[in-house]
Amino acid sequence: MKKRKSITLILFLSGLTAAVVLAGANLKTERYYNYDDLLKTAETKGFVRVIVKLDVPGIEQLTAGSNRFQTGRTDMSYIQEAFDVDLELESAIATSADQVLYKLNGKIYKINHTFSTIPYLAVDLSPEALVLIRNLPEVISITEDRLTPLPKNWKENAGEDSASPQLLDSHKIVGADVAWNMGFTGTGWKVAILDSGIRRTHEMFTGKTIVEQCYSLLKDCPNGNSSMSGSGAAAHIMSGESHGTHVAGIAAGNNQNQMFGVAKDAGIIAIQVFSYIAAWNDIGSYNSDQIKGLEFVYSKRNRHKIAAANLSLGGVTQYHNNCDSENSAMKAAISNLKAVGIATAIAAGNQEGSEDPCDGIAEPACISSCIAVGASKKTDTHADFSYFSENLLDLFAPGKNIQSAVTSSNSAYSSWNGTSMATPHVTGAWAVLKQFRPNISVNDALKVLKNEGFGVTNFCTGTKKPRIDVGASIVSLLSLAPPMNFSGTQQVNRSLLMNEYINILTWEANPQNAQNNQDVTKYRIYTVDGAGSLTLLIEVDSSTLSYQHRMVNRGTTYEYAVKSVNNNGQDSIAAFSTVNPL
């Protein structure tokens, strides 16, 4: 594996030379990364794939105007205003792109992607076109449109606790069950999965709202083109390919039985961003396809309430410091999402050979505005394959032996390893957290997940990084917390005259209330009807941590809620529990 830190000086000097040469033509020039390599590629192959940064007048103000419109708002006047502002931004970018393309007349080039929210253009350029475009005053920088491989570790046998229901284990580890118990399951929110596609007919996605999109530079979308929208657009790229389905299941799956993703009731935006690479006999994803996917998420922010975007993919170069300059287009797309309240969670990368997992994390997880996720084991130790950087890694999540959906059938599951599996735990947690507090910013959500996470000692430096606990994170944001571990069971008392069925409810006092100086004086217990309405059943003293609901109907499922009540009469949000009949 190449080590980015070993060639930083060469890149800097190369970029400095380019800046000096072009100073007279373009005072806004940024570094031209590996320009000589780009030119050599163009001369050898006849073309080179690049992403061009455009000098768009007023881009900062236009972007800031668009960024004012957060996800989650549904009133039509707000949505219409957002549409108008976005259209103004798109028009300005298109004008600058057209100016550049006009000046390329007579040269050989091919447009791969135009962008509507960031000032960039993805094109194939002949050697002559590359030389010309480099010197245009409308062009700020040129970087390679790089290929990102699909991570490999996930294909290996997980080999740990293989007899247990592993996804069930991991959602408990990250506190999802605690959040669900309080009624926060991701309902009303969506997560975006930019990956290799999804088997939408799998039982893990039964009844879910799934929005589908495809961007594939080599025209591997189901319609044979480089883009596709609508049902079937995000079908997995080739037979047997299950990565995207596995990832989506971890984030938001729900087979209505015992297999649940972290945000089990969230919807999914599935975006297929891979192409078949003949030279690899495998699939890869171009940077520009990923960026188009992120733009699609941004464009849908007012049609859907979107919590986070998930990229369980990564390159082969490791970074100790951020890689924003090398990935400025993706950085811009991620920053736009962050500005409107949508997080971008990206896998830190897996060891794939003899390279040192402590030598940094992969791109694009090294981009400063994303959430970089490493893998931990279920024992809350650092997984031995997971890349690590003290400067760049944000969070750990379970990524060892995680069971989720695969594409061999509508009911097939498999256990895999990888930071690819860790990342959707974070993405799902974001949806759960956004349901609880819709207006929470990406920075504030990250802060609470870090503060309330369990410290996992990494084997690289011996320091700790937090493993997410979304349940504890929600509780920490409550002034008055609901009871913990609310559950119920049914028993029957038999006599000569009758059989009495009793639902026995138990709970625990939440220590968060004592920490917040909340004096809980009683608990209120409710029955919950099919529409979700609460009917008060009884109030009990705070020293009482159980209740027997007597004479319940035989063969009937009951749902209950319980709330903490303080000495001012204020009550908490409810914790819920379902009691199934014997």
C-alpha positions in Angstrom: 0.0 0.0 0.0 1.2 3.5 -0.8 1.8 5.7 2.2 0.5 9.2 1.5 2.7 10.7 4.2 5.9 9.6 2.3 5.0 11.6 -0.8 3.5 14.7 0.6 6.6 16.8 0.0 6.8 15.7 -3.6 3.2 16.6 -4.2 3.7 20.0 -2.5 6.7 20.8 -4.7 4.8 19.6 -7.8 1.8 21.7 -6.9 4.0 24.7 -6.1 5.7 24.5 -9.5 2.3 24.4 -11.2 1.1 27.5 -9.2 4.2 29.5 -10.2 3.8 28.6 -13.9 0.1 29.5 -13.8 0.3 32.6 -11.6 -0.1 35.0 -14.5 -3.0 33.1 -16.0 -5.0 32.3 -12.8 -4.3 33.9 -9.5 -6.8 31.5 -7.8 -4.9 28.4 -8.7 -4.8 25.5 -6.2 -2.3 22.6 -6.4 -2.6 20.3 -9.4 -2.2 16.9 -7.8 0.0 14.6 -9.9 -0.5 16.6 -13.1 2.5 14.9 -14.7 0.9 11.5 -14.0 -2.4 12.7 -15.4 -0.7 13.9 -18.6 1.2 10.6 -18.9 -2.0 8.6 -18.4 -3.8 10.7 -21.1 -0.9 10.2 -23.5 -0.8 6.5 -22.9 -4.5 5.7 -22.9 -5.6 8.6 -25.1 -7.6 10.1 -22.2 -7.6 10.7 -18.5 -10.6 10.9 -16.1 -10.5 14.0 -14.0 -12.6 16.2 -11.8 -12.2 19.9 -12.6 -12.9 22.6 -10.0 -14.6 25.7 -11.6 -14.3 29.3 -10.7 -17.9 30.2 -10.2 -18.6 33.9 -9.3 -20.5 34.3 -6.0 -20.3 30.5 -5.3 -19.8 31.1 -1.5 -22.9 33.2 -1.2 -25.0 30.9 -3.4 -23.9 27.9 -1.5 -24.6 29.5 1.9 -28.1 30.5 0.6 -28.8 26.9 -0.4 -27.4 25.5 2.9 -30.0 27.5 4.9 -32.6 25.0 4.0 -32.3 22.1 6.4 -33.6 18.6 6.0 -36.8 17.6 7.9 -39.0 20.6 7.0 -42.2 19.7 5.2 -44.1 23.0 4.7 -44.6 23.8 1.1 -43.5 27.4 1.2 -40.2 26.4 2.7 -39.7 23.7 0.2 -40.5 26.0 -2.7 -38.0 28.6 -1.5 -35.4 25.9 -1.2 -36.1 24.8 -4.7 -35.7 28.3 -6.0 -32.4 28.9 -4.3 -31.0 25.5 -5.3 -32.0 26.3 -8.9 -30.0 29.6 -8.7 -27.0 27.8 -7.5 -27.3 25.1 -10.2 -27.6 27.8 -12.9 -24.5 29.6 -11.8 -22.4 26.4 -11.8 -23.8 25.4 -15.2 -22.8 28.8 -16.7 -19.2 28.4 -15.6 -19.1 24.8 -16.8 -20.5 25.8 -20.2 -17.7 28.5 -20.5 -15.1 25.9 -19.9 -16.6 23.4 -22.4 -17.0 26.1 -25.0 -13.2 26.7 -24.9 -12.6 23.0 -25.3 -14.2 23.1 -28.8 -11.9 21.3 -31.2 -10.4 19.2 -28.5 -11.4 15.6 -27.6 -13.3 15.3 -24.4 -16.3 13.5 -22.8 -18.6 14.8 -20.1 -19.1 12.2 -17.4 -21.0 14.2 -14.8 -22.1 17.8 -14.3 -22.9 18.9 -10.8 -25.6 21.1 -9.5 -24.6 22.0 -6.0 -20.8 22.1 -6.1 -18.5 24.0 -8.6 -17.0 20.9 -10.3 -17.2 19.0 -13.6 -16.2 15.4 -14.2 -14.8 14.8 -17.7 -12.5 12.5 -19.8 -9.8 14.6 -21.4 -7.4 13.9 -24.3 -3.8 15.1 -23.7 -4.5 18.2 -25.7 -7.7 19.0 -23.8 -5.9 18.5 -20.5 -3.1 20.9 -21.5 -5.6 23.5 -22.6 -8.0 23.2 -19.6 -5.1 23.5 -17.1 -4.5 27.1 -18.3 -8.0 28.4 -18.4 -8.8 31.2 -15.9 -12.2 29.5 -15.2 -10.4 26.4 -13.8 -9.1 26.4 -10.2 -7.8 22.8 -10.0 -7.7 19.4 -11.6 -7.6 16.1 -9.7 -8.0 12.5 -10.9 -11.4 10.9 -10.8 -10.1 7.9 -8.9 -11.5 4.4 -8.5 -12.4 3.1 -5.1 -12.4 -0.7 -4.6 -14.9 -2.6 -2.7 -13.5 -3.6 0.7 -12.3 -7.3 0.8 -12.3 -8.3 4.5 -16.1 -8.7 4.5 -15.8 -11.7 2.1 -13.9 -13.7 4.7 -15.5 -16.0 7.3 -16.3 -14.0 10.3 -15.4 -16.8 12.7 -16.5 -15.3 16.1 -19.6 -16.3 18.1 -21.0 -17.8 14.9 -23.8 -19.6 16.6 -25.4 -16.4 18.0 -27.9 -14.0 16.3 -25.1 -11.5 15.7 -27.1 -8.4 14.5 -29.3 -8.9 17.5 -26.1 -8.7 19.7 -24.7 -5.6 18.0 -27.8 -3.5 18.2 -27.8 -4.1 21.9 -24.2 -3.2 22.2 -24.8 0.2 20.6 -27.8 0.8 22.9 -30.4 0.6 20.1 -32.7 -1.5 22.2 -32.7 1.2 24.9 -33.7 3.8 22.4 -36.4 1.6 20.9 -37.7 1.0 24.4 -38.2 4.8 24.6 -40.0 4.8 21.2 -37.1 5.9 19.0 -36.6 3.5 16.1 -35.8 5.9 13.3 -39.5 6.3 12.3 -40.1 9.1 9.9 -36.4 9.4 8.8 -34.3 7.9 6.1 -30.7 6.8 5.7 -28.9 6.9 2.4 -26.8 3.9 1.5 -24.2 4.6 -1.3 -23.0 1.1 -2.1 -23.2 -1.8 -4.6 -27.0 -1.9 -4.7 -29.8 -3.5 -2.7 -32.1 -6.5 -3.0 -35.2 -4.6 -2.1 -37.3 -7.8 -2.0 -35.4 -9.2 0.9 -37.5 -9.8 4.0 -35.3 -7.3 5.9 -36.8 -4.5 3.9 -40.5 -5.6 4.0 -42.8 -2.7 4.1 -40.1 -0.1 3.9 -40.1 3.0 1.8 -37.1 2.7 -0.4 -36.0 5.4 -2.8 -33.6 4.1 -5.5 -31.0 5.8 -7.7 -27.9 4.7 -9.7 -24.7 6.5 -10.9 -22.3 4.3 -12.7 -19.7 6.0 -15.0 -19.2 2.8 -17.0 -22.9 2.5 -17.6 -23.6 -0.5 -15.3 -27.0 0.9 -14.1 -29.8 -1.6 -14.8 -31.0 0.5 -17.8 -27.5 0.3 -19.4 -26.8 3.9 -18.8 -24.6 5.9 -16.4 -27.6 7.0 -14.3 -31.1 5.7 -13.5 -33.9 6.8 -11.2 -36.9 5.0 -9.7 -37.8 1.5 -8.7 -35.1 -1.1 -9.6 -32.4 1.6 -10.2 -30.4 0.4 -7.2 -30.5 -3.3 -7.9 -27.2 -5.0 -6.9 -24.7 -4.5 -9.7 -24.1 -8.2 -10.4 -25.3 -11.6 -9.4 -24.0 -12.7 -6.0 -23.0 -9.1 -5.0 -24.4 -8.5 -1.5 -22.3 -5.8 0.1 -24.9 -3.0 -0.2 -27.7 -5.3 0.9 -25.7 -6.3 4.0 -24.9 -2.7 4.9 -28.5 -1.5 4.4 -29.7 -4.3 6.7 -27.4 -3.2 9.5 -28.5 0.4 9.3 -32.2 0.0 8.9 -33.3 -3.6 8.3 -36.3 -5.2 9.9 -37.7 -8.6 9.1 -40.5 -8.1 11.6 -39.2 -11.0 13.7 -35.8 -10.9 15.4 -33.5 -9.4 12.8 -33.3 -5.7 13.1 -31.0 -2.9 12.0 -30.1 -0.1 14.4 -32.8 2.2 12.9 -35.3 -0.6 12.4 -38.2 1.6 11.3 -36.2 4.1 9.2 -36.6 4.3 5.4 -33.8 3.8 2.9 -32.4 5.8 0.0 -30.4 3.2 -1.9 -27.9 4.5 -4.4 -25.8 2.2 -6.5 -22.4 3.9 -7.2 -20.3 1.0 -8.6 -19.1 -0.1 -12.1 -17.7 -3.3 -13.3 -13.9 -2.9 -13.8 -12.8 -5.5 -16.4 -9.1 -5.1 -15.5 -9.9 -6.0 -11.9 -12.6 -8.6 -12.8 -14.4 -6.9 -9.9 -16.3 -3.8 -9.2 -15.1 -0.3 -8.3 -16.6 3.1 -7.6 -15.5 6.4 -9.2 -15.2 9.4 -7.0 -17.5 11.3 -9.4 -20.3 8.6 -9.0 -20.0 8.9 -5.2 -20.2 12.7 -5.4 -23.3 12.4 -7.6 -24.8 10.1 -5.0 -24.2 12.7 -2.3 -25.6 15.4 -4.5 -28.8 13.3 -4.9 -29.1 13.0 -1.2 -28.8 16.8 -0.8 -31.4 17.4 -3.6 -33.9 15.2 -1.7 -33.4 16.8 1.7 -36.8 18.6 1.6 -38.7 15.8 0.1 -37.5 13.3 2.7 -36.2 13.7 6.3 -32.7 12.3 5.8 -30.5 11.6 8.9 -27.2 10.4 7.3 -25.5 9.0 4.3 -23.4 5.8 4.5 -20.3 5.1 2.5 -18.9 1.7 3.4 -16.0 1.9 0.9 -12.4 3.2 0.8 -9.3 3.6 -1.2 -5.9 2.0 -0.7 -3.9 5.0 0.5 -3.7 5.7 4.2 -3.7 9.1 5.8 -2.7 10.5 9.2 -4.0 14.0 8.4 -7.1 15.1 6.4 -7.2 14.6 2.7 -9.5 17.5 1.9 -7.3 19.0 -0.8 -6.9 15.7 -2.7 -10.7 15.2 -2.5 -12.0 18.8 -2.6 -15.1 17.9 -4.6 -16.2 15.2 -2.3 -15.3 17.4 0.7 -17.6 20.1 -0.8 -20.5 17.6 -1.2 -20.1 16.3 2.4 -19.9 19.8 3.8 -23.1 20.7 2.0 -24.9 17.7 3.6 -23.4 18.6 7.0 -24.7 22.2 6.7 -28.3 21.0 6.2 -28.2 18.5 9.1 -27.2 15.3 7.3 -24.1 13.4 8.5 -21.9 11.4 6.2 -20.5 8.2 7.9 -17.5 6.6 6.1 -15.6 3.4 6.8 -12.1 3.9 8.0 -10.8 1.0 6.0 -9.6 -2.6 6.5 -6.1 -4.1 6.5 -5.7 -6.1 3.3 -2.3 -7.7 3.4 0.9 -6.7 5.2 0.3 -3.0 5.6 0.1 -1.5 9.1 -3.4 -0.9 10.3 -2.0 1.8 12.6 -0.6 3.8 9.7 -3.7 6.0 9.1 -7.2 5.6 7.6 -8.3 5.3 4.0 -9.9 7.9 1.8 -12.6 9.2 1.7 -12.9 8.7 5.5 -9.9 11.1 5.9 -12.1 14.0 4.8 -12.4 16.3 7.7 -16.2 16.9 7.5 -17.2 13.3 7.5 -17.7 10.8 10.4 -14.8 8.3 10.2 -15.8 4.9 11.7 -13.5 2.1 12.9 -14.5 -1.5 13.8 -14.6 -2.9 17.3 -15.3 -6.4 18.5 -18.3 -7.4 20.6 -16.0 -7.5 23.5 -15.4 -3.8 23.0 -11.9 -4.2 21.8 -10.3 -2.8 18.6 -10.8 -5.2 15.7 -7.4 -6.3 14.5 -8.2 -5.4 10.8 -9.5 -1.9 11.4 -7.5 1.1 10.3 -6.8 3.7 12.9 -5.6 7.3 13.1 -5.5 9.2 16.3 -6.2 12.5 14.4 -8.9 11.3 12.1 -11.0 8.4 13.5 -14.2 9.6 15.2 -16.0 6.6 16.4 -15.9 2.8 16.8 -18.9 0.5 16.2 -19.2 -3.3 16.1 -17.7 -4.6 12.9 -16.7 -8.2 13.7 -19.0 -11.1 12.8 -22.0 -9.0 12.0 -24.9 -10.9 10.6 -27.2 -9.2 8.0 -29.0 -9.8 4.8 -27.4 -11.1 1.6 -28.7 -11.5 -1.9 -28.8 -15.3 -2.4 -32.5 -15.3 -1.4 -35.1 -13.1 0.2 -34.4 -14.7 3.5 -30.6 -15.3 3.4 -28.2 -14.0 6.0 -24.5 -14.1 6.5 -21.9 -12.9 9.1 -19.1 -10.6 7.8 -16.2 -8.6 9.2 -15.2 -5.1 8.3 -15.4 -1.3 8.9 -18.1 -1.6 6.2 -20.2 -3.3 8.8 -19.3 -0.9 11.6 -20.2 2.2 9.6 -24.0 1.5 9.2 -24.3 1.1 12.9 -23.4 4.7 13.2 -25.6 5.7 10.3 -28.6 3.9 11.9 -27.8 5.5 15.2 -28.0 8.9 13.6 -31.6 8.3 12.4 -32.6 7.2 15.9 -31.0 10.3 17.4 -32.7 12.6 14.7 -36.1 11.1 15.5 -35.5 12.1 19.1 -34.2 15.6 18.4 -34.9 16.5 14.7 -33.0 19.8 14.7 -29.8 18.4 16.3 -26.7 19.5 14.2 -24.1 17.0 12.9 -21.5 18.5 15.3 -23.8 18.2 18.3 -24.9 14.7 17.5 -21.3 13.7 17.1 -20.4 15.3 20.4 -23.1 13.4 22.3 -22.2 10.1 20.7 -18.5 10.7 21.6 -19.3 11.8 25.2 -21.7 8.9 25.9 -19.8 6.2 24.0 -17.9 3.4 25.7 -14.2 3.9 25.5 -12.4 1.3 23.4 -8.7 1.1 23.7 -7.0 1.0 20.3 -4.0 -1.3 19.9 -2.1 1.4 18.0 -1.6 4.1 20.6 -3.2 2.7 23.7 -5.6 5.6 23.9 -9.4 5.3 23.8 -12.0 6.2 21.2 -15.7 6.0 21.8 -17.9 3.1 20.7 -21.3 4.5 20.1 -24.2 4.1 22.5 -27.3 5.8 21.0 -29.5 4.8 24.0 -27.2 6.5 26.5 -26.8 9.5 24.1 -30.6 10.1 24.1 -30.9 9.7 27.8 -28.1 12.2 28.3 -30.1 14.8 26.4 -33.2 14.4 28.5 -33.8 16.6 31.5 -36.1 14.0 32.9 -35.4 10.4 31.7 -37.9 7.6 31.5 -37.4 4.4 33.5 -34.9 1.8 32.2 -35.3 -1.8 31.2 -39.1 -1.7 31.1 -40.3 -5.2 30.3 -43.3 -7.4 30.8 -44.2 -11.1 31.0 -47.5 -13.0 31.4 -48.3 -15.6 33.9 -51.5 -17.5 34.8 -52.9 -18.2 38.2 -55.0 -21.4 38.1 -57.8 -22.2 40.5 -60.8 -24.5 40.6 -63.1 -21.7 39.5 -61.0 -19.8 36.9 -57.7 -19.1 35.3 -56.5 -15.6 35.9 -54.0 -14.1 33.4 -51.7 -11.4 34.8 -49.2 -9.2 33.0 -46.2 -8.5 35.2 -44.4 -5.3 34.4 -41.0 -4.3 35.8 -38.6 -1.4 35.3 -35.6 0.2 36.9 -34.9 3.8 38.1 -32.9 5.7 35.6 -29.6 7.0 37.2 -29.6 9.9 34.8 -32.3 11.6 36.8 -30.2 11.6 39.9 -27.3 13.0 37.9 -29.5 15.8 36.6 -30.9 16.5 40.1 -34.3 15.3 39.1 -36.4 14.1 42.1 -38.6 11.3 40.7 -41.6 10.9 43.0 -43.7 8.4 41.0 -44.2 6.5 37.9 -47.2 6.5 35.5 -48.2 3.3 33.7 -50.3 3.4 30.6 -51.9 1.0 28.2 -51.3 1.8 24.5 -53.9 1.2 21.8 -53.3 0.3 18.2 -53.2 4.0 17.2 -50.5 4.7 19.8 -52.8 6.6 22.2 -51.9 6.3 25.9 -54.5 5.6 28.6 -53.5 6.0 32.2 -53.6 2.6 34.0 -52.2 3.5 37.4 -49.7 5.8 39.3 -47.2 4.2 41.7 -44.7 5.5 44.2 -41.1 5.9 43.0 -40.0 3.2 45.4 -42.2 0.7 43.4 -40.5 -0.8 40.4 -43.1 -3.4 39.3 -46.8 -3.7 38.7 -49.2 -6.5 38.1 -52.0 -5.9 35.6 -54.5 -8.4 36.6 -57.4 -10.0 34.8 -56.1 -9.4 31.3 -57.7 -11.1 28.3 -56.3 -14.5 27.4 -54.6 -14.6 24.0 -54.3 -10.9 23.7 -51.1 -8.9 23.1 -50.8 -5.8 25.3 -48.6 -2.8 24.9 -47.6 -0.6 27.8 -45.8 2.7 28.5 -44.2 4.0 31.6 -43.1 7.6 32.5 -41.1 9.1 35.3 -42.8 12.0 37.1 -40.8 14.6 39.1 -41.8 16.6 42.2 -43.1 19.4 40.0 -45.6 17.0 38.2 -43.5 17.0 35.0 -43.3 13.7 33.2 -40.7 12.2 31.0 -41.1 10.7 27.5 -42.4 7.2 27.7 -40.6 3.9 27.6 -42.6 1.1 25.9 -42.9 -2.7 26.3 -45.0 -5.3 24.6 -46.4 -8.3 26.5 -47.2 -11.3 24.3 -49.8 -13.9 25.5 -48.8 -17.3 26.8 
